Amino acid sequence: MIKSQFPIFAHHPDLVYLDSAASVQKPAAVIEAVKYYLEHDYANIHRGQYQLALDSEQRRRHARQTVAAFLNCKDEEAIFTANSTASVNLLSTSLVRSGRLTRDDLIVLSKLEHHANIVPWQIAAEQTGAEIIYL
């Protein structure tokens, strides 16, 4: 059972968690991997030539290759951000600055979107003249 892989449910067996857009629960394998990394290998990437920094950069590179393979894209097309809000902001801003989003485009959103996925598109529409339509 997938639910058994998430320690939160051992502590809250009746929990029904529906707030994954804000913060997702982590399976034990992820918690253990992060714990191991923080205790054994943690260092800033792109900032040092010492072994821990080089090892951290290699781990990041490997993770990016793994994600790119899963998404069937090039390594450089897999971008890591802090969270989904940062991702939406990066995407909308990039489409505006690159000129890819224009006044001839439609931005399609659901009426059930969280404001963090509406506001960046409202700003993009205001800056480009694109139209937002809601499903």
C-alpha positions as CSV (number, residue, x, y, z in Angstrom):
1,M,0.0,0.0,0.0
2,I,1.4,3.4,-1.0
3,K,0.0,5.1,2.1
4,S,2.3,3.0,4.3
5,Q,5.3,4.6,2.7
6,F,4.4,7.9,4.3
7,P,5.3,8.2,8.0
8,I,2.7,11.0,8.6
9,F,-0.1,8.4,8.3
10,A,1.4,6.2,11.0
11,H,1.0,9.1,13.4
12,H,-2.3,10.2,12.0
13,P,-4.0,7.1,10.5
14,D,-7.3,8.8,9.8
15,L,-5.7,11.8,8.0
16,V,-7.0,12.7,4.6
17,Y,-4.5,15.2,3.3
18,L,-5.7,17.5,0.5
19,D,-3.3,20.4,0.7
20,S,-0.6,19.0,-1.6
21,A,-0.5,22.2,-3.7
22,A,0.9,24.0,-0.7
23,S,3.1,21.3,0.8
24,V,3.3,17.6,-0.1
25,Q,3.8,14.8,2.4
26,K,7.1,13.0,2.0
27,P,7.6,9.2,1.8
28,A,10.1,7.6,4.2
29,A,12.6,7.1,1.4
30,V,12.7,10.9,0.7
31,I,12.9,11.8,4.4
32,E,15.8,9.3,4.8
33,A,17.6,10.5,1.7
34,V,17.4,14.1,2.8
35,K,18.5,13.3,6.3
36,Y,21.5,11.3,5.1
37,Y,22.5,14.1,2.7
38,L,22.2,16.8,5.4
39,E,24.2,14.6,7.9
40,H,26.9,13.4,5.5
41,D,27.3,15.3,2.2
42,Y,25.7,18.8,2.6
43,A,27.5,21.6,0.8
44,N,26.6,24.5,-1.5
45,I,26.7,23.7,-5.2
46,H,28.6,26.0,-7.7
47,R,30.4,27.6,-4.8
48,G,33.4,25.6,-3.9
49,Q,36.2,23.4,-5.2
50,Y,36.4,21.2,-2.0
51,Q,35.2,17.6,-2.1
52,L,31.8,18.1,-0.4
53,A,30.8,20.9,-2.8
54,L,31.9,18.8,-5.8
55,D,30.0,15.8,-4.5
56,S,26.9,17.9,-3.9
57,E,27.1,19.3,-7.4
58,Q,27.4,15.7,-8.8
59,R,24.4,14.6,-6.8
60,R,22.4,17.6,-8.2
61,R,23.5,16.8,-11.7
62,H,22.5,13.1,-11.3
63,A,19.1,14.2,-9.9
64,R,18.6,16.5,-12.9
65,Q,19.4,13.7,-15.3
66,T,17.0,11.4,-13.6
67,V,14.2,13.9,-13.7
68,A,15.0,14.8,-17.3
69,A,14.9,11.1,-18.3
70,F,11.5,10.7,-16.5
71,L,10.1,13.8,-18.3
72,N,11.7,12.7,-21.6
73,C,13.5,16.1,-22.0
74,K,17.1,17.4,-22.2
75,D,19.0,17.7,-18.9
76,E,19.1,21.5,-19.3
77,E,15.4,21.6,-19.7
78,A,14.8,20.2,-16.2
79,I,14.8,23.1,-13.9
80,F,14.6,22.8,-10.1
81,T,12.8,25.6,-8.1
82,A,12.0,26.0,-4.5
83,N,8.3,25.1,-4.9
84,S,5.4,25.2,-7.3
85,T,4.7,28.9,-6.6
86,A,8.3,29.8,-7.6
87,S,7.8,27.6,-10.7
88,V,4.6,29.3,-11.9
89,N,6.2,32.7,-11.3
90,L,9.3,31.7,-13.3
91,L,7.3,30.3,-16.1
92,S,4.9,33.2,-16.5
93,T,7.7,35.8,-16.2
94,S,9.8,33.9,-18.7
95,L,7.0,33.7,-21.2
96,V,6.5,37.5,-20.9
97,R,10.2,38.5,-21.1
98,S,10.9,36.1,-24.0
99,G,8.0,37.5,-26.0
100,R,6.5,34.0,-26.3
101,L,3.3,35.2,-24.7
102,T,1.5,37.9,-26.7
103,R,-1.8,39.7,-26.9
104,D,-3.0,37.0,-29.4
105,D,-2.7,34.3,-26.8
106,L,-5.2,32.8,-24.4
107,I,-4.3,31.8,-20.8
108,V,-6.6,29.0,-19.7
109,L,-7.2,28.6,-16.0
110,S,-9.6,26.7,-13.9
111,K,-12.0,28.6,-11.6
112,L,-10.7,26.4,-8.8
113,E,-7.1,27.6,-9.1
114,H,-5.2,28.8,-6.0
115,H,-4.4,32.5,-6.1
116,A,-0.7,31.5,-6.4
117,N,-1.5,30.2,-9.9
118,I,-3.8,33.0,-10.8
119,V,-1.9,36.2,-9.9
120,P,1.2,35.5,-12.0
121,W,-1.0,34.9,-15.0
122,Q,-3.0,38.0,-14.3
123,I,0.2,40.0,-14.2
124,A,1.4,38.3,-17.5
125,A,-1.9,39.1,-19.2
126,E,-1.7,42.7,-18.0
127,Q,1.9,43.0,-19.4
128,T,1.2,41.4,-22.7
129,G,-2.5,41.9,-23.5
130,A,-3.1,38.1,-23.5
131,E,-6.6,37.1,-22.4
132,I,-7.4,34.9,-19.4
133,I,-10.3,32.5,-19.8
134,Y,-11.7,30.3,-17.0
135,L,-13.0,26.8,-17.5
